[in-house]
Amino acid sequence: MRTEIDEAAGQGNDLALLGLLQLVSPALPIGAFAFSQGLESAFELGWVTDEATLGEWLEGVLEDGLTHCELPVLARLHVAWARGDDAALAEWDAWLAANRETAELAAEDSRLGAALVRLLASLDLLPDGSPSVAPALPAGAGYVTVFAWLAHARGVPRRQALLGFAWAWLENQLAVACKALPLGHTAAQRLVERLRPALVAAVDEALMLEDDALGPALPGLALASALHETQYSRLFRS
């Protein structure tokens, strides 16, 4: 009997891991590759020019952005989905939307969210809105909210969901740099090695933050994003 229980638990963990890998895969067809989150403008402005300055930029965005914004809110949304707390879902989804400081950053969040909703609908994975199963998604839900739903639905533990989200962000930023800086793939892997411990530390901190400690402090990124709206030549939508 014990062996059967262990095997069932192992299969559940395996499915959750595969669900997380599916969620953070670059092959997920939501168009994340089209957005740079202001990084392309930082290249154009000369703020980020090589591996060293890219590493500094990413560390800053991680520390002052994701650690105090997306990651702790993702943790709260994960809990809200588990509890079926539709009021908390709507509140944190709206909070994230209010913290998008430019039109491009707001559009990125809403478009990725809408694309993930369309994908989930085609896979019959959307919450059905019944109190006994899961509340419906907030109207126009942003990407983080939909990400949290799928992580919950796939049985991905909260901490692993945050690590996966942070990893997907880093991988996308490095893909942008490889296309537009340019940055060689070996240099990108060096940055992965440099930033892996920082991702873990960011998740640790995000899970400890109280509500009144939340909020990004990224004036440089906001300025770069705003300037990107009128950048003459560009590859990315943000």
DRENDO-1510 file (C-alpha; in Angstrom, 1 decimal, always signed):
<recs>
REC; n; res; u; v; w
REC; 1; MET; +0.0; +0.0; +0.0 .
REC; 2; ARG; +2.8; +2.4; +0.9 .
REC; 3; THR; +4.5; +1.8; -2.5 .
REC; 4; GLU; +1.2; +2.6; -4.3 .
REC; 5; ILE; +0.8; +5.8; -2.4 .
REC; 6; ASP; +4.4; +6.9; -3.1 .
REC; 7; GLU; +4.0; +6.1; -6.8 .
REC; 8; ALA; +0.8; +8.1; -7.0 .
REC; 9; ALA; +2.4; +11.0; -5.3 .
REC; 10; GLY; +5.4; +10.8; -7.6 .
REC; 11; GLN; +3.2; +10.8; -10.6 .
REC; 12; GLY; +1.3; +13.8; -9.3 .
REC; 13; ASN; +4.7; +15.6; -8.8 .
REC; 14; ASP; +5.8; +14.6; -12.3 .
REC; 15; LEU; +2.6; +16.0; -13.9 .
REC; 16; ALA; +3.0; +19.2; -11.9 .
REC; 17; LEU; +6.6; +19.6; -13.1 .
REC; 18; LEU; +5.6; +18.9; -16.7 .
REC; 19; GLY; +2.8; +21.4; -16.4 .
REC; 20; LEU; +5.2; +24.1; -15.1 .
REC; 21; LEU; +7.6; +23.3; -18.0 .
REC; 22; GLN; +4.8; +23.7; -20.4 .
REC; 23; LEU; +3.8; +27.0; -18.9 .
REC; 24; VAL; +7.3; +28.6; -19.0 .
REC; 25; SER; +8.3; +27.1; -22.4 .
REC; 26; PRO; +9.3; +29.6; -25.1 .
REC; 27; ALA; +7.2; +27.4; -27.4 .
REC; 28; LEU; +4.0; +28.4; -25.5 .
REC; 29; PRO; +2.1; +30.2; -28.3 .
REC; 30; ILE; +1.3; +33.5; -26.5 .
REC; 31; GLY; +3.7; +35.7; -28.4 .
REC; 32; ALA; +6.0; +36.6; -25.5 .
REC; 33; PHE; +8.9; +36.7; -28.0 .
REC; 34; ALA; +7.5; +39.9; -29.4 .
REC; 35; PHE; +8.0; +42.0; -26.3 .
REC; 36; SER; +11.3; +43.3; -24.7 .
REC; 37; GLN; +9.8; +45.1; -21.7 .
REC; 38; GLY; +11.8; +48.3; -22.5 .
REC; 39; LEU; +15.1; +46.5; -23.0 .
REC; 40; GLU; +15.3; +47.3; -26.7 .
REC; 41; SER; +15.0; +51.0; -25.9 .
REC; 42; ALA; +17.8; +50.6; -23.3 .
REC; 43; PHE; +20.0; +49.2; -26.2 .
REC; 44; GLU; +19.1; +52.2; -28.4 .
REC; 45; LEU; +19.8; +54.7; -25.7 .
REC; 46; GLY; +23.2; +53.1; -25.0 .
REC; 47; TRP; +22.3; +52.2; -21.4 .
REC; 48; VAL; +22.9; +48.5; -22.1 .
REC; 49; THR; +25.8; +47.8; -24.5 .
REC; 50; ASP; +27.4; +44.5; -23.5 .
REC; 51; GLU; +27.2; +41.4; -21.3 .
REC; 52; ALA; +28.3; +43.3; -18.1 .
REC; 53; THR; +25.8; +46.2; -18.5 .
REC; 54; LEU; +23.0; +43.7; -19.4 .
REC; 55; GLY; +23.7; +41.8; -16.2 .
REC; 56; GLU; +23.5; +45.0; -14.2 .
REC; 57; TRP; +20.2; +46.0; -15.9 .
REC; 58; LEU; +18.7; +42.5; -15.3 .
REC; 59; GLU; +19.7; +42.5; -11.7 .
REC; 60; GLY; +18.2; +45.9; -11.2 .
REC; 61; VAL; +14.9; +44.9; -12.8 .
REC; 62; LEU; +14.8; +41.7; -10.8 .
REC; 63; GLU; +15.5; +43.4; -7.5 .
REC; 64; ASP; +13.4; +46.5; -7.8 .
REC; 65; GLY; +10.7; +45.2; -10.1 .
REC; 66; LEU; +9.8; +41.5; -10.1 .
REC; 67; THR; +10.8; +41.0; -6.5 .
REC; 68; HIS; +8.4; +43.7; -5.3 .
REC; 69; CYS; +5.7; +43.4; -7.9 .
REC; 70; GLU; +5.0; +40.4; -10.1 .
REC; 71; LEU; +6.5; +37.7; -7.9 .
REC; 72; PRO; +4.7; +38.5; -4.6 .
REC; 73; VAL; +1.5; +39.2; -6.4 .
REC; 74; LEU; +1.8; +35.9; -8.2 .
REC; 75; ALA; +2.1; +34.3; -4.8 .
REC; 76; ARG; -1.1; +36.0; -3.6 .
REC; 77; LEU; -3.0; +35.1; -6.7 .
REC; 78; HIS; -1.9; +31.5; -6.4 .
REC; 79; VAL; -3.4; +31.4; -2.9 .
REC; 80; ALA; -6.5; +33.2; -4.1 .
REC; 81; TRP; -7.1; +30.6; -6.8 .
REC; 82; ALA; -6.6; +27.8; -4.2 .
REC; 83; ARG; -9.2; +29.5; -1.9 .
REC; 84; GLY; -11.6; +30.4; -4.6 .
REC; 85; ASP; -11.4; +34.0; -3.5 .
REC; 86; ASP; -12.7; +36.0; -6.5 .
REC; 87; ALA; -12.5; +39.3; -4.7 .
REC; 88; ALA; -8.8; +38.9; -4.1 .
REC; 89; LEU; -8.3; +37.8; -7.7 .
REC; 90; ALA; -9.9; +40.9; -9.0 .
REC; 91; GLU; -8.1; +43.1; -6.5 .
REC; 92; TRP; -4.6; +41.9; -7.3 .
REC; 93; ASP; -5.3; +41.7; -11.0 .
REC; 94; ALA; -6.3; +45.4; -10.9 .
REC; 95; TRP; -3.3; +46.3; -8.7 .
REC; 96; LEU; -0.9; +44.9; -11.3 .
REC; 97; ALA; -2.7; +46.7; -14.1 .
REC; 98; ALA; -2.4; +50.0; -12.1 .
REC; 99; ASN; +1.4; +49.5; -11.8 .
REC; 100; ARG; +2.0; +49.3; -15.5 .
REC; 101; GLU; +3.6; +52.7; -16.0 .
REC; 102; THR; +3.5; +53.0; -19.8 .
REC; 103; ALA; +1.1; +52.1; -22.6 .
REC; 104; GLU; +3.4; +49.4; -24.0 .
REC; 105; LEU; +3.9; +47.7; -20.6 .
REC; 106; ALA; +0.1; +47.7; -20.0 .
REC; 107; ALA; -0.5; +46.4; -23.5 .
REC; 108; GLU; +2.1; +43.6; -23.1 .
REC; 109; ASP; +0.4; +42.4; -19.9 .
REC; 110; SER; -3.1; +42.4; -21.3 .
REC; 111; ARG; -2.2; +40.9; -24.7 .
REC; 112; LEU; -0.2; +38.1; -23.1 .
REC; 113; GLY; -3.0; +37.4; -20.7 .
REC; 114; ALA; -5.6; +37.4; -23.6 .
REC; 115; ALA; -3.4; +35.1; -25.6 .
REC; 116; LEU; -3.0; +32.7; -22.7 .
REC; 117; VAL; -6.8; +32.7; -22.1 .
REC; 118; ARG; -7.4; +31.9; -25.8 .
REC; 119; LEU; -4.9; +29.0; -25.6 .
REC; 120; LEU; -6.5; +27.7; -22.4 .
REC; 121; ALA; -10.0; +27.9; -23.9 .
REC; 122; SER; -8.8; +25.8; -26.9 .
REC; 123; LEU; -7.4; +23.2; -24.4 .
REC; 124; ASP; -10.6; +23.3; -22.2 .
REC; 125; LEU; -8.5; +24.5; -19.2 .
REC; 126; LEU; -10.3; +27.7; -18.3 .
REC; 127; PRO; -11.9; +27.9; -14.8 .
REC; 128; ASP; -15.6; +27.3; -15.1 .
REC; 129; GLY; -16.6; +30.0; -12.6 .
REC; 130; SER; -18.5; +27.6; -10.3 .
REC; 131; PRO; -17.9; +28.1; -6.6 .
REC; 132; SER; -17.2; +24.4; -6.1 .
REC; 133; VAL; -14.4; +24.4; -8.7 .
REC; 134; ALA; -12.8; +27.8; -9.3 .
REC; 135; PRO; -14.1; +31.3; -9.8 .
REC; 136; ALA; -14.1; +32.8; -13.3 .
REC; 137; LEU; -11.1; +34.9; -14.4 .
REC; 138; PRO; -11.5; +38.6; -13.8 .
REC; 139; ALA; -12.6; +40.4; -17.0 .
REC; 140; GLY; -9.6; +41.3; -19.1 .
REC; 141; ALA; -7.3; +39.4; -16.7 .
REC; 142; GLY; -3.6; +40.1; -17.1 .
REC; 143; TYR; -0.9; +37.6; -17.8 .
REC; 144; VAL; +0.2; +37.1; -14.2 .
REC; 145; THR; -3.3; +36.3; -13.1 .
REC; 146; VAL; -3.8; +33.7; -15.8 .
REC; 147; PHE; -0.4; +32.3; -15.2 .
REC; 148; ALA; -1.3; +31.8; -11.5 .
REC; 149; TRP; -4.5; +30.0; -12.5 .
REC; 150; LEU; -2.8; +27.5; -14.7 .
REC; 151; ALA; +0.0; +26.9; -12.1 .
REC; 152; HIS; -2.7; +26.2; -9.6 .
REC; 153; ALA; -4.7; +24.0; -12.0 .
REC; 154; ARG; -1.6; +22.0; -12.8 .
REC; 155; GLY; -0.8; +21.4; -9.2 .
REC; 156; VAL; +2.4; +23.5; -9.3 .
REC; 157; PRO; +3.4; +24.5; -5.8 .
REC; 158; ARG; +3.5; +28.2; -5.1 .
REC; 159; ARG; +7.2; +28.6; -4.7 .
REC; 160; GLN; +7.9; +26.6; -7.9 .
REC; 161; ALA; +5.4; +28.8; -9.8 .
REC; 162; LEU; +7.3; +31.9; -8.8 .
REC; 163; LEU; +10.6; +30.3; -9.8 .
REC; 164; GLY; +9.1; +29.3; -13.1 .
REC; 165; PHE; +7.8; +32.8; -13.7 .
REC; 166; ALA; +11.2; +34.4; -12.9 .
REC; 167; TRP; +13.0; +31.9; -15.1 .
REC; 168; ALA; +10.6; +32.6; -18.1 .
REC; 169; TRP; +11.3; +36.4; -17.6 .
REC; 170; LEU; +15.1; +35.9; -17.6 .
REC; 171; GLU; +15.0; +33.6; -20.6 .
REC; 172; ASN; +12.9; +36.0; -22.6 .
REC; 173; GLN; +15.1; +39.0; -21.7 .
REC; 174; LEU; +18.2; +37.0; -22.8 .
REC; 175; ALA; +16.5; +36.0; -26.1 .
REC; 176; VAL; +15.8; +39.7; -26.7 .
REC; 177; ALA; +19.5; +40.5; -26.1 .
REC; 178; CYS; +20.7; +37.7; -28.4 .
REC; 179; LYS; +18.5; +39.2; -31.2 .
REC; 180; ALA; +19.1; +42.9; -30.7 .
REC; 181; LEU; +22.3; +43.7; -28.8 .
REC; 182; PRO; +23.7; +41.3; -30.1 .
REC; 183; LEU; +24.7; +38.9; -27.4 .
REC; 184; GLY; +26.3; +35.6; -28.1 .
REC; 185; HIS; +24.6; +32.4; -26.7 .
REC; 186; THR; +27.7; +31.6; -24.6 .
REC; 187; ALA; +27.5; +35.1; -23.0 .
REC; 188; ALA; +23.8; +34.5; -22.4 .
REC; 189; GLN; +24.6; +31.3; -20.5 .
REC; 190; ARG; +27.2; +33.1; -18.4 .
REC; 191; LEU; +24.4; +35.5; -17.4 .
REC; 192; VAL; +22.2; +32.6; -16.5 .
REC; 193; GLU; +24.9; +31.3; -14.2 .
REC; 194; ARG; +25.3; +34.7; -12.7 .
REC; 195; LEU; +21.6; +35.3; -12.2 .
REC; 196; ARG; +20.3; +31.9; -11.1 .
REC; 197; PRO; +21.1; +32.5; -7.4 .
REC; 198; ALA; +19.5; +36.0; -7.7 .
REC; 199; LEU; +16.3; +34.3; -9.0 .
REC; 200; VAL; +16.1; +32.1; -5.9 .
REC; 201; ALA; +16.9; +35.0; -3.6 .
REC; 202; ALA; +14.1; +37.1; -5.3 .
REC; 203; VAL; +11.6; +34.3; -4.7 .
REC; 204; ASP; +12.7; +34.0; -1.1 .
REC; 205; GLU; +12.2; +37.7; -0.5 .
REC; 206; ALA; +8.9; +37.9; -2.5 .
REC; 207; LEU; +7.4; +35.2; -0.4 .
REC; 208; MET; +8.2; +37.2; +2.8 .
REC; 209; LEU; +6.9; +40.7; +1.8 .
REC; 210; GLU; +3.9; +42.2; +3.4 .
REC; 211; ASP; +1.3; +44.0; +1.3 .
REC; 212; ASP; +2.6; +47.5; +2.2 .
REC; 213; ALA; +6.1; +46.6; +0.9 .
REC; 214; LEU; +4.9; +45.9; -2.6 .
REC; 215; GLY; +5.4; +48.1; -5.6 .
REC; 216; PRO; +8.1; +48.4; -8.3 .
REC; 217; ALA; +10.7; +51.2; -8.3 .
REC; 218; LEU; +11.9; +51.2; -11.9 .
REC; 219; PRO; +12.0; +54.8; -13.2 .
REC; 220; GLY; +14.7; +53.9; -15.8 .
REC; 221; LEU; +12.7; +51.1; -17.2 .
REC; 222; ALA; +9.6; +53.2; -17.3 .
REC; 223; LEU; +11.5; +55.9; -19.2 .
REC; 224; ALA; +13.0; +53.4; -21.6 .
REC; 225; SER; +9.5; +51.9; -22.2 .
REC; 226; ALA; +8.0; +55.3; -22.8 .
REC; 227; LEU; +10.7; +56.3; -25.3 .
REC; 228; HIS; +10.3; +53.0; -27.1 .
REC; 229; GLU; +6.8; +54.0; -28.1 .
REC; 230; THR; +8.4; +56.5; -30.6 .
REC; 231; GLN; +11.6; +54.7; -31.4 .
REC; 232; TYR; +12.3; +55.0; -35.1 .
REC; 233; SER; +13.5; +51.4; -35.7 .
REC; 234; ARG; +12.6; +48.5; -33.5 .
REC; 235; LEU; +12.1; +44.7; -33.5 .
REC; 236; PHE; +9.9; +44.4; -30.5 .
REC; 237; ARG; +6.5; +45.7; -29.4 .
REC; 238; SER; +7.6; +46.9; -26.0 .
</recs>
